[in-house]
Amino acid sequence: MQIRHADLDSPAFAALLGEHRAAMQATAPAESQHALDLDGLRHPDVRVWTLHDGDALLGCGALQRLDGAHAEIKSMRTARAHLRKGVARTMLEHLLAEARASGYRCVSLETGSMAYFEAARRLYAAFGFTECAPFGRYTADPNSIFMTLELQGAHAHAADR
Protein backbone atom coordinates (compact mmCIF):
# COMPACT_ATOMS: atom_id res chain seq x y z
CA MET A 1 0.00 0.00 0.00
CA GLN A 2 1.23 3.47 -0.87
CA ILE A 3 0.07 6.79 0.59
CA ARG A 4 0.31 9.94 -1.50
CA HIS A 5 -1.12 13.43 -1.65
CA ALA A 6 -4.57 13.17 -3.13
CA ASP A 7 -5.24 14.12 -6.73
CA LEU A 8 -8.55 15.88 -6.06
CA ASP A 9 -9.22 16.06 -9.81
CA SER A 10 -8.97 12.33 -10.47
CA PRO A 11 -12.14 10.44 -11.43
CA ALA A 12 -11.27 7.71 -8.90
CA PHE A 13 -11.11 10.27 -6.08
CA ALA A 14 -14.39 11.85 -7.22
CA ALA A 15 -16.01 8.39 -7.15
CA LEU A 16 -14.68 7.67 -3.65
CA LEU A 17 -15.89 11.06 -2.42
CA GLY A 18 -19.29 10.36 -3.99
CA GLU A 19 -19.42 7.01 -2.18
CA HIS A 20 -18.55 8.79 1.08
CA ARG A 21 -21.22 11.46 0.68
CA ALA A 22 -23.86 8.87 -0.33
CA ALA A 23 -23.14 6.86 2.83
CA MET A 24 -23.48 10.01 4.95
CA GLN A 25 -26.79 10.87 3.27
CA ALA A 26 -28.09 7.37 3.93
CA THR A 27 -27.16 7.37 7.62
CA ALA A 28 -27.63 10.90 8.98
CA PRO A 29 -29.99 13.83 8.55
CA ALA A 30 -28.64 16.67 6.40
CA GLU A 31 -27.90 18.93 9.39
CA SER A 32 -25.71 16.19 10.89
CA GLN A 33 -23.58 15.54 7.80
CA HIS A 34 -20.17 17.15 8.18
CA ALA A 35 -18.24 15.59 5.29
CA LEU A 36 -16.26 18.10 3.24
CA ASP A 37 -17.07 18.47 -0.44
CA LEU A 38 -14.36 19.04 -3.07
CA ASP A 39 -14.30 22.80 -2.41
CA GLY A 40 -13.86 22.13 1.30
CA LEU A 41 -11.05 19.69 0.61
CA ARG A 42 -9.30 22.32 -1.54
CA HIS A 43 -9.17 24.81 1.36
CA PRO A 44 -5.59 25.81 2.26
CA ASP A 45 -6.08 24.55 5.83
CA VAL A 46 -6.87 21.03 4.58
CA ARG A 47 -4.39 18.38 3.45
CA VAL A 48 -5.70 15.21 1.81
CA TRP A 49 -4.01 11.85 1.21
CA THR A 50 -5.05 8.72 -0.61
CA LEU A 51 -4.01 5.13 -0.12
CA HIS A 52 -3.33 2.98 -3.18
CA ASP A 53 -2.47 -0.58 -4.08
CA GLY A 54 -1.08 -0.28 -7.59
CA ASP A 55 -3.72 1.61 -9.55
CA ALA A 56 -6.51 0.82 -7.08
CA LEU A 57 -7.66 3.65 -4.80
CA LEU A 58 -8.28 2.03 -1.41
CA GLY A 59 -9.22 5.02 0.73
CA CYS A 60 -8.57 8.57 1.77
CA GLY A 61 -8.18 10.83 4.78
CA ALA A 62 -7.56 14.48 5.53
CA LEU A 63 -6.31 16.80 8.24
CA GLN A 64 -7.87 20.21 8.71
CA ARG A 65 -5.98 22.82 10.69
CA LEU A 66 -8.14 24.31 13.44
CA ASP A 67 -5.33 26.33 15.02
CA GLY A 68 -1.58 25.99 15.56
CA ALA A 69 -2.04 23.24 18.13
CA HIS A 70 -5.24 21.49 17.05
CA ALA A 71 -6.20 19.60 13.89
CA GLU A 72 -9.31 17.71 12.87
CA ILE A 73 -9.41 14.39 11.03
CA LYS A 74 -11.77 14.72 8.07
CA SER A 75 -12.92 12.56 5.16
CA MET A 76 -11.71 9.19 6.43
CA ARG A 77 -13.13 6.72 3.93
CA THR A 78 -12.32 3.20 2.82
CA ALA A 79 -13.60 2.17 -0.60
CA ARG A 80 -16.38 -0.41 -0.21
CA ALA A 81 -14.38 -3.00 -2.16
CA HIS A 82 -11.48 -2.72 0.30
CA LEU A 83 -13.20 -2.84 3.70
CA ARG A 84 -11.61 -4.96 6.45
CA LYS A 85 -8.16 -4.92 4.85
CA GLY A 86 -6.43 -2.45 7.20
CA VAL A 87 -7.00 0.61 4.99
CA ALA A 88 -8.53 2.79 7.72
CA ARG A 89 -5.88 1.77 10.27
CA THR A 90 -3.08 2.56 7.80
CA MET A 91 -4.60 5.95 6.92
CA LEU A 92 -5.20 6.85 10.57
CA GLU A 93 -1.58 6.00 11.43
CA HIS A 94 -0.48 8.27 8.58
CA LEU A 95 -2.75 11.15 9.63
CA LEU A 96 -1.52 10.98 13.22
CA ALA A 97 2.12 10.91 12.07
CA GLU A 98 1.46 13.96 9.86
CA ALA A 99 -0.25 15.74 12.75
CA ARG A 100 2.72 15.09 15.04
CA ALA A 101 5.20 16.19 12.36
CA SER A 102 3.20 19.38 11.86
CA GLY A 103 3.43 20.18 15.57
CA TYR A 104 -0.20 19.68 16.49
CA ARG A 105 -0.68 18.78 20.13
CA CYS A 106 -4.26 17.56 19.76
CA VAL A 107 -6.31 15.87 17.03
CA SER A 108 -10.08 15.68 17.18
CA LEU A 109 -12.83 14.27 15.00
CA GLU A 110 -16.57 14.04 14.57
CA THR A 111 -18.23 10.77 13.65
CA GLY A 112 -21.75 9.45 13.67
CA SER A 113 -23.49 8.04 16.73
CA MET A 114 -25.43 5.47 14.69
CA ALA A 115 -24.62 1.75 14.46
CA TYR A 116 -23.18 2.33 10.95
CA PHE A 117 -20.24 4.20 12.52
CA GLU A 118 -19.52 1.67 15.28
CA ALA A 119 -16.47 0.17 13.55
CA ALA A 120 -15.00 3.66 13.07
CA ARG A 121 -15.57 4.55 16.73
CA ARG A 122 -13.88 1.28 17.80
CA LEU A 123 -10.89 2.06 15.56
CA TYR A 124 -10.51 5.57 16.98
CA ALA A 125 -10.82 4.27 20.55
CA ALA A 126 -8.14 1.64 19.82
CA PHE A 127 -5.80 4.51 18.93
CA GLY A 128 -6.54 6.28 22.23
CA PHE A 129 -9.24 8.73 21.13
CA THR A 130 -11.76 9.51 23.86
CA GLU A 131 -15.15 11.16 23.65
CA CYS A 132 -15.18 14.91 24.17
CA ALA A 133 -17.44 17.93 23.91
CA PRO A 134 -18.11 19.52 20.52
CA PHE A 135 -15.08 21.49 19.28
CA GLY A 136 -14.46 24.14 16.65
CA ARG A 137 -17.74 25.13 14.98
CA TYR A 138 -19.62 22.00 16.00
CA THR A 139 -22.57 22.06 18.37
CA ALA A 140 -24.11 19.26 20.41
CA ASP A 141 -25.95 16.85 18.13
CA PRO A 142 -27.46 13.46 19.08
CA ASN A 143 -26.28 12.13 15.68
CA SER A 144 -22.63 13.03 16.36
CA ILE A 145 -19.92 11.75 18.64
CA PHE A 146 -16.86 13.93 19.14
CA MET A 147 -13.51 12.37 19.98
CA THR A 148 -10.07 13.75 20.72
CA LEU A 149 -6.51 12.56 21.21
CA GLU A 150 -3.65 14.38 22.91
CA LEU A 151 -0.54 13.68 20.83
CA GLN A 152 2.65 12.52 22.45
CA GLY A 153 5.93 13.45 20.83
CA ALA A 154 4.52 16.37 18.83
CA HIS A 155 7.33 18.64 17.69
CA ALA A 156 6.97 22.36 18.26
CA HIS A 157 5.53 23.92 15.13
CA ALA A 158 7.78 26.58 13.58
CA ALA A 159 5.04 29.20 14.01
CA ASP A 160 4.87 28.43 17.75
CA ARG A 161 8.61 28.93 18.38
N, C-alpha and C positions, 0 to 999 in steps of 0.2 A: 504494500500500500504506500502511496506517495501523497504527501500533502503539499499543496501549492496555493498561491494567491488565486482567488477565484477570478475567472473570466466571466464577468457579469453579463457579457453580450453573447455568450455561447448558447445555442439552442438547448443543450443538455442541462445547463444551469437554469434556464428559463423553465424547462419541464420540471426539474426538481423543485423549484420555487412554487410552481403551480400546484404540484402535489402537496407541498407543505401548506399552502393557503387553503386548498380544498379540504384537507384534514382539519384545519382550524375551523373552517366554516361548518363542517359536519359535527363538530364536538362542542362548540361554544357559541353563545350569542354574540352578535356583532360587536357590542360594546365591551366584550371580554376578549377580543382577538387582538393580540399585540404584536403579531408577526410583522416585520418590516417588508415593504414592497421594494421593488428595484430602486426607486428613487431614494428610499430610506437607506438601503444598503450602499448607495453611492455617496452618502454624506461623508464629509472629511473625518468625522469622529468615529467612523465605522470601518473596521478591517474584516475582510471576509476570506475564508479559506475553503478549499474543496479537497476531498479525499478521493483518490483514484486508484484503480487497479488496472493498469494498462490504459485502454481508452474508456473504460467504464467509470462513470461518476458514481461513487458510492454514497457520498453525503457531503454536508457542508456545516459550517459554523462561523459565527462572527463575534467580535468583541466591539462593544460601543463604549467609548470614553464618556464617563459621567462627570468626572473631575480628575485632577492629577493623581488621586489616590484610589479611585473607585471606577471599576469597569463593570459592564453588564454583558452577560452571555446572551446572544441573540441568534435566532435562525438556526438552531441545532436541528438537523434533519438527516435521517438515514433514508436513502432510496428504498422503497418497498421491497424491491428485489434483493436487497442486501441486509435485511433485518437479521439480528441475532448472529452477526459475524464479527462483532467487535468494532464496528464503524464508529458508533457513538462514543465508546470508551476511548478510542484512539483520537478522535477529534477533541474530546473534552481534555485529555492529557495535553494536546497541542495548545488549546486555548489557554489553559492554566499556565503552561510554560511561557507563552507569549505575554500573558498578563504579568507574570513575575519579571520577565526580561524588560518589560515596559515600565516597571517600577510601581505598578499598582499594589496597594496593600490589601485591597478587598475586591472580591468579585461577587456580584449578585445576579439573580435571574428571577424571571417570572415564568411559571408553568401552570398548566391547568390543574384544577382540583378533581376533575372527573377520572373515572376508572381508566379511560384511554391513556392518561398520562402517568399511570402508576409505575410503569417500567422506567420512565424518565426520572421520576422522583426517587426511585430506588437507586438508580445510577448516581444521581447527584449526592444522595445521602452517603453512598459508599465512598465518595471522594471527600466527605467531611462537611458538605453543605448542611446547614441547619435552617429551619424555618425562621423567618424574620418578618418584621412589619413591612408594609409597602415602602418602597424607596423611590427616589427620583420623582417622576411625574405620576407614578401609580397612586391609586387610591384603593382602599379596602374593597374587595370584590369576592363574593362567595365562589366564583368560578376560577379564582386565581390562588395560587400558593406562591409565596415569595421566599426565596432561599438565599443564603449568603455564606461566604467562606472567607475567613481571614487568611491571607497568604503568608506563608513562612518563606524566608529567604528572598523576599522581594528586594531588588536593588533600588537604591534611591534614584528616582527619575531625574534627569538632567535639569528639568525646570524647577525641581524642588530643592536643588543644591544651593 
